[in-house]
């Protein structure tokens, strides 16, 4: 009698949970993934796109700041590097373009590609 009661209880609890909870769980996972995309991934991609555009629109003579905190003026540009002249002692430094943090020069006529 004891074994049949446990079997009956297990069958009853199994039929009550059903397949609806799986659909709800998958729905919540989908909602969480969409929320993560809009709160984390999309803003990061937008920021990366703006940084890439800033680095592509860089011109000789622009005042810049590197990620290391070096302030300087662009002397020459190459495909993946640039030469800047520091403000303090006018020394020239070759820096990778990806190391550019901010362009302090404002251009009115920014060329669009």
ABEGO torsion letter per residue (X at the ends): XAAAAAAAAAAAAAAAAEAAAAAAAAAAAAAAAAAAAAAAAAAAAAAAAAAAAAAAABBBGBBBBBAAGBBBBBABBBAABBBBBBAAAGBBBBBBAAABABBABBBABBBBX
